[in-house]
Amino acid sequence: MSDEKITIEELAEFMTRQLPMTYDVFEKHRADDVDRNQASWARGRVDAFLQLMQVIDGERETMLRAEWDRITTGKGFMSDEDN
């Protein structure tokens, strides 16, 4: 293990960069999302990252969750398709 320490802000910034790359893995493999595979791995990682992000930076979590919801449902957060 590394003795290097990071701040909560640095962790939030790291996760903010990592999540979109994980979204991309999910999108590329979503057609295969039937069993344990890369899409399943991405779903689990996104869920865990968003839960942690909610604790350390709620505003970023809201933004990142909105993007994840858009990816998984095909609807943007401004969508009026629900009406």
C-alpha positions as CSV (number, residue, x, y, z in Angstrom):
1,M,0.0,0.0,0.0
2,S,1.0,3.5,-0.7
3,D,1.7,5.9,2.2
4,E,0.6,8.8,-0.1
5,K,-2.5,10.6,1.2
6,I,-5.0,12.6,-0.7
7,T,-7.6,15.1,0.4
8,I,-11.4,14.6,0.1
9,E,-11.4,17.2,-2.7
10,E,-8.7,15.3,-4.6
11,L,-10.7,12.1,-4.2
12,A,-13.9,13.8,-5.5
13,E,-11.9,15.2,-8.5
14,F,-10.5,11.7,-9.2
15,M,-13.9,10.1,-9.1
16,T,-15.3,12.8,-11.3
17,R,-12.8,11.9,-13.9
18,Q,-13.2,8.1,-13.5
19,L,-17.0,7.9,-13.6
20,P,-17.4,9.1,-17.2
21,M,-14.9,6.5,-18.3
22,T,-16.9,3.9,-16.5
23,Y,-20.1,5.1,-18.2
24,D,-18.3,4.6,-21.5
25,V,-17.5,1.0,-20.6
26,F,-21.1,0.4,-19.8
27,E,-22.4,2.0,-23.0
28,K,-20.0,-0.1,-25.1
29,H,-21.1,-3.3,-23.5
30,R,-24.7,-2.7,-22.5
31,A,-26.1,-5.0,-25.3
32,D,-24.2,-7.8,-23.5
33,D,-25.6,-6.9,-20.0
34,V,-27.2,-10.2,-19.3
35,D,-24.7,-11.9,-17.0
36,R,-21.4,-11.0,-15.3
37,N,-19.5,-9.0,-17.8
38,Q,-18.0,-5.6,-18.4
39,A,-21.4,-3.8,-18.4
40,S,-22.3,-5.5,-15.1
41,W,-18.9,-4.5,-13.7
42,A,-19.5,-0.9,-14.8
43,R,-23.0,-0.8,-13.2
44,G,-21.5,-1.9,-9.9
45,R,-18.6,0.5,-10.0
46,V,-20.9,3.4,-10.9
47,D,-23.2,2.5,-8.0
48,A,-20.4,2.4,-5.5
49,F,-18.8,5.6,-6.8
50,L,-22.0,7.5,-6.7
51,Q,-22.8,6.3,-3.2
52,L,-19.3,7.5,-2.0
53,M,-19.6,10.7,-4.0
54,Q,-22.9,11.5,-2.3
55,V,-21.1,11.4,1.0
56,I,-18.1,13.5,0.0
57,D,-19.6,16.0,-2.5
58,G,-23.4,16.0,-2.9
59,E,-23.4,18.6,-5.7
60,R,-21.0,16.5,-7.9
61,E,-23.0,13.4,-7.1
62,T,-26.2,15.0,-8.4
63,M,-24.5,16.0,-11.6
64,L,-22.9,12.6,-12.2
65,R,-26.1,10.8,-11.3
66,A,-28.1,12.8,-13.8
67,E,-25.6,11.8,-16.5
68,W,-25.8,8.2,-15.4
69,D,-29.6,8.3,-15.5
70,R,-29.5,9.8,-19.0
71,I,-27.2,7.0,-20.1
72,T,-29.2,4.2,-18.6
73,T,-32.7,5.5,-19.6
74,G,-32.0,7.5,-22.7
75,K,-33.7,10.5,-21.1
76,G,-32.1,13.7,-20.0
77,F,-32.8,15.3,-16.7
78,M,-34.6,18.1,-18.5
79,S,-36.7,15.6,-20.5
80,D,-40.5,16.3,-20.6
81,E,-41.1,12.7,-21.8
82,D,-42.3,11.8,-18.3
83,N,-45.3,14.2,-18.6
